[in-house]
Amino acid sequence: MNHLPSGGTVLATLLASSEPALKASRISALVRKEEQAAVLRGLGVDPILFRGLDDVDALRRAAADHDAVVHTASSQHDASVVALIRGLGDRKEATGMETHFIHTGGTSALGDQAVSGKLVETRVFNDKTDDIFAYERERQAKEVYDQRTTDLAVLEAGEAAGVRTYIIMPPTIYGVGTGAFNRLSIQVLAIMRAARRDGFTTLIRGARDQQWGHVNVTDLVLLYELILARALESSSSSSSTPSSSTPPPPSGAKGLYFAVTGHHSWGEVADRVAREGRRLGYVASDEVRELPLQEAAGPLGSALGGPIGGQGLSEQVAEAAWASHVRTEPALARELGWRPRKDRRDFEDSFAAEWAEDVEGSRK
């Protein structure tokens, strides 16, 4: 089996997996730089150099040489997911074997817009009993949001190409990862970096009691491992005797998985960022300053820098990322066998670890 994930913690977990279907797989990874490729070769991974997510021809060619793709590079880039899925469709046509695409979405696609006054949403979404794609289509018809655009592109491209698709929708990802490259997720990181730059911690006004879910990065990657292993096992068993058939995980319109282990408010996050940053000496003040959405959007987004933050983010994206309310229930993930290990104490302890990883890591 050939398998193509992105780099980072997911890749590290797949390389160390004891799952037979994964141990038997050849793993490749797409990277932009030769120095990244050299690191991957040392890990026993086949690197594939490409120019970026807009390099859709290269993405399609790479996917066509593999049985499965794990896409963690962006939740808001529809052209890349379509290219990868079409490549997997080419693979299926050439080999006659099922192919699989695991995409990383996010629960901001479901987040309300109470702060801007557009929508208040109090329901708890369930990945087994609710039609999440129907809800995304309904929201998308009223206001286009790039993450929803990409989720729907995954579903439609998979159906058109005959590729089994799975979307994992994590909430806030916390904790320090184990990968060779980026080891922190961006939501809390942006708040920390803005606090270090500005001298106070930003909280969007009206968001203090808005709630989100969270999941430790090491628990999240267990769900990727589980879905991929079961998907590959189902493909392998379908080509052998019927009695050994392993059912595939739910896919397509039924293949959207939440990954949540607890919940927090945005006020709690801001308070913990401020207190831990001050205690560790990374910021001079533990002040939490509540700013209107239009004033906070640019500074929070630009704190990330690079292609993610650039000069800042739109008010729509900032509200979705740091001021919306969304609660989810991972019934489908649990039914598949997902067993997260981290608890509330781990979430609370993560702020000090993430502060240290970002600040001390930047000094190396």
C-alpha positions in Angstrom: 0.0 0.0 0.0 1.2 3.5 -0.8 0.1 6.3 1.5 0.6 10.1 1.2 0.1 12.2 4.4 1.3 15.7 5.1 4.3 16.2 7.5 4.1 16.8 11.2 2.5 15.0 14.1 0.1 12.9 11.9 3.1 11.7 9.9 5.1 10.8 13.1 2.1 8.9 14.4 1.6 6.9 11.2 5.3 6.0 11.1 5.2 4.7 14.6 1.9 2.9 14.3 1.5 -0.7 15.2 -1.5 -1.1 12.9 -0.6 -3.9 10.4 -2.2 -2.0 7.5 0.1 1.0 8.2 3.2 -1.0 9.0 2.9 -2.6 5.6 2.5 0.8 3.8 5.0 2.9 1.9 4.6 6.5 3.1 5.3 9.6 1.1 5.0 13.3 2.0 4.7 16.4 0.0 7.1 19.2 1.0 8.1 22.5 -0.4 11.8 22.6 0.6 14.8 20.3 0.0 15.8 20.7 3.7 12.4 19.3 4.7 12.9 16.5 2.2 16.2 15.6 3.7 14.6 15.3 7.2 11.9 13.0 5.8 14.4 10.7 4.0 16.1 10.2 7.4 12.7 9.0 8.8 12.2 6.5 6.0 9.6 8.7 4.2 9.6 9.3 0.4 9.5 13.1 0.0 7.8 14.7 -3.0 8.8 18.2 -3.7 6.1 20.6 -5.0 5.6 24.3 -5.2 2.5 24.6 -3.0 -1.2 23.9 -2.8 -1.8 25.8 -6.0 0.4 23.4 -7.9 -2.6 21.3 -8.7 -1.1 19.3 -11.5 1.7 18.0 -9.2 -0.8 17.2 -6.6 -2.9 15.1 -8.9 0.1 13.2 -10.2 1.3 12.5 -6.7 -2.1 11.2 -5.5 -2.4 9.0 -8.6 0.6 7.0 -7.3 -1.0 6.3 -3.9 -3.9 4.4 -2.4 -4.7 7.0 0.2 -4.0 10.7 1.0 -4.2 12.4 4.3 -4.6 16.2 3.7 -3.6 18.3 6.7 -2.1 21.3 5.0 -5.2 23.6 4.8 -8.9 23.3 5.6 -9.7 26.2 3.3 -8.2 25.4 -0.1 -10.7 23.7 -2.4 -8.5 23.5 -5.5 -6.0 21.3 -3.8 -8.5 18.8 -2.4 -10.2 18.5 -5.8 -6.8 17.8 -7.5 -5.8 15.2 -4.9 -9.2 13.4 -5.1 -9.1 13.4 -8.9 -5.6 11.8 -8.6 -7.0 9.1 -6.4 -9.7 8.6 -8.9 -7.0 8.1 -11.5 -5.4 5.5 -9.2 -8.7 3.7 -8.7 -9.3 3.6 -12.4 -5.9 2.2 -13.1 -5.8 -0.4 -10.3 -9.4 -1.3 -9.7 -8.8 -0.8 -6.0 -10.6 1.5 -3.6 -8.9 4.8 -2.8 -9.3 7.0 0.3 -9.0 10.7 1.1 -8.8 12.0 4.7 -9.3 15.7 4.9 -8.8 18.1 7.9 -11.7 20.4 8.2 -12.7 22.3 11.4 -15.6 23.2 13.6 -15.4 26.9 12.7 -17.5 25.9 9.6 -20.3 25.4 12.1 -19.6 28.3 14.5 -22.2 30.9 15.1 -22.0 34.6 14.5 -23.5 36.0 17.7 -20.8 38.7 18.2 -21.6 40.2 14.8 -25.3 39.7 15.4 -25.8 37.5 12.3 -26.6 34.1 13.9 -27.0 32.5 17.4 -26.5 28.7 17.4 -27.0 26.7 20.6 -27.4 23.1 19.4 -24.8 20.4 20.0 -23.9 18.9 16.7 -23.6 15.1 16.6 -21.5 13.4 13.8 -23.7 10.3 13.7 -27.3 11.6 14.0 -27.1 15.1 12.3 -26.7 15.8 8.6 -23.8 18.1 8.9 -23.3 18.5 5.2 -26.9 19.7 4.8 -26.3 22.2 7.6 -23.2 23.4 5.8 -25.0 23.8 2.6 -27.7 25.8 4.3 -25.2 28.1 6.0 -23.2 28.4 2.7 -26.3 29.6 0.8 -26.6 32.5 3.2 -22.9 33.4 3.5 -19.9 31.8 1.8 -17.1 30.7 4.1 -14.0 29.1 2.7 -13.9 26.2 5.1 -17.4 25.2 4.2 -16.5 25.6 0.5 -13.7 23.1 0.9 -15.8 20.6 2.9 -18.4 20.6 0.2 -15.8 20.3 -2.5 -14.4 17.2 -0.8 -17.8 15.5 -0.7 -18.7 16.4 -4.3 -15.3 15.6 -5.8 -15.2 12.2 -4.0 -18.6 11.3 -5.3 -17.7 12.3 -8.8 -14.4 10.3 -8.8 -15.6 7.3 -6.8 -13.1 8.0 -4.0 -14.0 7.3 -0.4 -13.7 10.6 1.5 -13.5 11.2 5.3 -13.5 14.7 6.9 -12.1 15.1 10.4 -13.5 18.3 12.0 -11.3 19.1 15.0 -12.1 22.0 17.4 -9.3 23.9 19.1 -6.2 21.7 19.0 -4.0 22.1 22.0 -0.7 20.6 23.2 2.8 20.3 21.6 3.0 17.9 18.7 5.6 15.3 18.0 6.3 16.1 14.3 9.6 17.2 12.7 8.1 20.5 11.6 5.3 22.7 13.0 4.5 21.5 16.5 1.8 24.0 17.5 -1.7 24.6 16.2 -2.6 28.2 15.3 -5.7 29.2 17.3 -4.1 29.6 20.8 -0.8 30.4 19.2 -2.1 33.6 17.6 -3.5 34.9 20.9 -0.1 34.2 22.6 2.0 35.9 19.8 -0.3 38.9 19.8 0.0 39.2 23.6 3.7 39.1 23.4 3.8 41.7 20.7 1.1 44.0 22.1 1.8 43.8 25.8 -1.8 42.6 26.6 -4.0 39.6 25.7 -6.8 40.2 23.3 -10.3 38.9 23.8 -12.9 39.8 21.2 -15.7 41.8 22.9 -18.8 39.7 23.4 -16.9 36.4 23.1 -16.1 35.8 26.8 -18.8 33.2 27.3 -18.8 31.8 23.8 -17.8 28.1 23.9 -15.7 25.8 21.7 -14.5 22.3 22.0 -10.8 21.2 22.4 -8.7 18.1 21.7 -5.1 17.3 22.5 -3.0 16.9 19.3 -1.9 13.4 20.4 -5.5 12.3 20.8 -6.5 13.8 17.5 -3.9 12.0 15.5 -5.2 8.7 16.9 -8.4 9.3 15.0 -6.4 9.8 11.7 -4.5 6.6 12.4 -7.8 4.7 13.2 -9.7 5.9 10.1 -6.7 5.3 7.8 -6.0 1.8 9.1 -9.6 0.7 8.9 -9.9 2.2 5.4 -6.8 0.3 4.1 -7.9 -2.9 5.8 -11.2 -2.7 4.1 -9.5 -2.3 0.7 -7.1 -5.2 1.4 -9.9 -7.6 2.6 -12.2 -6.7 -0.3 -9.6 -8.1 -2.7 -9.3 -11.4 -0.8 -11.9 -13.8 0.4 -15.4 -12.5 1.2 -15.3 -14.1 4.7 -12.3 -11.9 5.6 -14.1 -8.7 4.6 -13.5 -5.7 6.9 -16.2 -3.0 6.6 -14.8 0.4 5.6 -15.4 3.4 7.9 -18.4 5.5 7.1 -17.4 7.8 4.2 -18.8 10.4 1.9 -22.0 12.1 3.2 -21.8 9.8 6.3 -18.0 10.3 6.7 -17.7 13.4 8.8 -16.0 12.9 12.2 -15.9 15.2 15.2 -12.9 15.0 17.5 -13.6 16.7 20.8 -12.8 15.8 24.4 -13.9 18.9 26.4 -15.0 22.5 26.1 -13.8 25.9 27.0 -14.9 29.5 26.7 -12.9 32.1 24.9 -12.7 34.1 28.1 -11.0 31.2 29.8 -8.5 30.9 27.0 -7.6 34.6 27.2 -7.3 34.5 31.0 -5.0 31.4 30.9 -2.8 32.8 28.1 -2.4 36.0 30.1 -1.7 34.4 33.5 0.7 31.8 32.2 2.5 34.2 30.0 3.0 36.6 32.9 4.0 33.8 35.3 6.6 32.5 32.9 8.0 36.0 32.2 7.1 36.0 28.5 4.8 39.0 28.8 5.0 41.9 31.3 1.3 42.1 32.1 -1.6 39.7 32.6 -4.1 42.2 31.3 -6.9 40.9 29.1 -8.2 43.6 26.9 -11.6 43.2 25.2 -11.6 44.7 21.7 -14.4 45.1 19.2 -14.3 42.5 16.5 -13.3 45.0 13.8 -10.3 46.1 15.9 -9.2 42.6 17.0 -9.4 40.8 13.6 -6.3 42.3 12.0 -3.9 42.1 15.0 -4.9 38.5 15.8 -4.5 37.4 12.2 -1.2 39.2 11.6 0.3 37.7 14.8 0.6 34.4 12.9 2.5 36.0 10.0 3.4 34.2 6.8 0.8 32.8 4.4 -1.7 32.1 7.3 -2.0 35.5 8.9 -0.3 37.8 6.4 -1.6 41.3 7.1 -4.5 40.1 9.2 -7.7 38.2 8.7 -11.2 39.2 7.7 -13.7 39.9 10.5 -15.6 36.8 9.3 -12.6 34.5 9.8 -11.6 36.2 13.1 -15.1 35.8 14.5 -15.2 32.1 13.4 -11.8 31.4 14.9 -11.8 33.3 18.2 -15.4 34.5 19.0 -17.9 31.9 17.7 -19.8 29.3 19.7 -19.9 25.7 18.6 -20.3 22.4 20.5 -19.9 19.0 19.0 -20.4 15.3 20.0 -18.0 12.7 18.5 -20.5 9.8 18.5 -19.3 8.4 15.1 -15.6 8.6 16.1 -16.3 6.8 19.3 -18.3 4.1 17.6 -15.4 3.5 15.2 -13.2 2.9 18.3 -11.6 6.3 19.0 -10.4 6.4 22.6 -8.8 9.7 23.6 -6.5 9.7 26.6 -6.2 13.4 27.7 -8.5 15.1 30.2 -9.4 18.6 31.5 -6.2 18.8 33.5 -4.1 18.3 30.4 -5.9 21.2 28.7 -5.2 23.5 31.6 -1.6 22.5 31.8 -1.1 23.0 28.0 -0.8 26.8 28.1 2.5 26.8 29.9 3.9 24.1 27.6 2.7 26.0 24.4 4.1 29.3 25.7 7.5 27.6 26.2 7.5 25.8 22.9 6.8 28.9 21.0 9.1 31.3 22.8 12.0 29.0 23.6 11.7 27.4 20.1 12.0 30.8 18.5 15.3 31.4 20.3 17.0 28.3 19.0 
